[in-house]
Amino acid sequence: MTDVTSSKSTRRPHHWRHDLIELAAMFTAVVVADTIAKTIAKGPDGPHLLVFSAIALVATAGFHTWWARRHSHASHAPPAGDTGGRPTAERPAARPADGTETPSAPSAPSAETTLWRMRTTVADTPGSLAALCTALARLGVDILTLQTHPLGDGTVDEFLLRAPADLSAQALARETATAGGRDTWTERADAHDLVDTPTRVLGLATRTALDAAELPLALRQLLGRCTLHSVPAVSLTGRPTGEQAPVEGVLEETVMRLRDPHGGTLIIERPYLPFTPTEFARARALVELDARLGPRVPRSQDVLTLPEGNEITVRRADQRDLPAARAMHDRCSARTLGLRYHGPVGDADRYLDHLLSPRFGRTLAVQTTSGRLVALGHLLWDGDETEVALLVEDEWQRRGIGSELLGRLVAMAEETGCDSVYAVTQSSNTGMVAAMRALNLPLDYQIEEGTLVITARLAPAPRPAARTQQEQEHEGARRAER
């Protein structure tokens, strides 16, 4: 269909010279035709004049055609900046041979896909990254995000990939190695990994700023699969541990040592994957933020009514609650303290400063309307595992306080992504056993010399990540040592 435009600005310009040439040509043709007709009719050279007239007419027609074409192209040239195409809204979509309309943007693939996080080291030479991207494209893999970590002898490239569901981790690692990647590490990702790195780091910094207990969790999420230990400068018995990292920290391939703002050293280990200088700088920045802000916990609290009608308040606690916690210890019986700490009752007070530190986990406190502390619940980070522990003053036991605290602690563990929590108690501690059963979660029991370890599984175990050859060798060596 031909476009018809009626806009005044799109009409072809009218030129008076064009009309004058046409009138002159017409006048000339009439005069020549009249002269030839008279000459042929009256003179003997009529045939010659007829031939001459034909040549003149042909020459005039040719000149007129040339002149018209030349000025037509000049007068109808598009204005500057006009591409000669239609406006976008009027431009029809291209159609394939079958007549279906091609969408303006590529649609999402209909096949099922899987998200992967992949890290590999490539040579720091022109074209190395392009070769790797080309290899991924051959597998039908879409690169969603890419981070680069410069090293002295290469570059660590960290990808978030969307791959076909039938593509195995082994095939992905094999193709990456063919394209020049080495020390490749892959693991399954989820929708949370779709957040870009600057946004994710800012979110972790915000969480750390609001709650000092978030620092260990923020470091784990920042660095991926790793183990974090907080080693105090002084042991529970008062002896120096010798652990005091320098202010600037130490990076030793798979181990980071950062100075803990609360004293001692934060040791972060990732045995299967060396840390990069970029990761070290980010971790150190989070620790420095925690040090500048000082002690802090969210001050929100919940007021609950017990079955007998008494009101209690549940809130977060930290080392500022140490005097009230020691006073509660003094009111507890030796049996209650023994069930909680599984050791000499006289050492119980030494544990409090450690337990209330946000570096080792989160603590919930229960206080009465008069402000007296009557119960403590701890969620403790123990390397890769998470422990729950409860202490309820004798007079306030058997009122549902322990179950309330335990339920809240388990909910916190689920929010932080823990797969399980465990409690260490004695087989005679029927109250703790009943509270764990009341969670309605799958439980595992392990008894050894009167000590009972109850593990509650919070979620299905994650799919195992694809391991590098170095990881497999390391795991084999650990099993052989056992």
Secondary structure, 3 states (H helix, E strand, C coil): CCCCCCCHHHCCCCCHHHHHHHHHHHHHHHHHHHHHHHHHHHCCCHHHHHHHHHHHHHHHHHHHHHHHHHHHHHHCCCCCCCCCCCCHHHCCCCCCCCCCCCCCCCCCCCCCEEEEEEEEEECCCCCHHHHHHHHHHHCCCEEEEEEEEECCCCEEEEEEEEEECCCCHHHHHHHHHHCCCEEEEEEECCHHHHCCHHHHHHHHHHHHHHCCCHHHHHHHHHHCCCEEEEECCECCCCCECCCCCCCCCEEECCEEEEECCCCCEEEEECCCCCCCHHHHHHHHHHHHHHHHHCCCCCCCEEEEECCCCCEEEEEEECHHHHHHHHHHHHHCCHHHHHHHHCCCHHHHHHHHHHHCCCCCEEEEEEEECCCCEEEEEEEEEECCEEEEEEEECHHHCCCCHHHHHHHHHHHHHHHCCCCEEEEEEECCCHHHHHHHHCCCCCEEEEEECCEEEEEEECCCCCCCCCCCHHHHHHHHHHHHHC
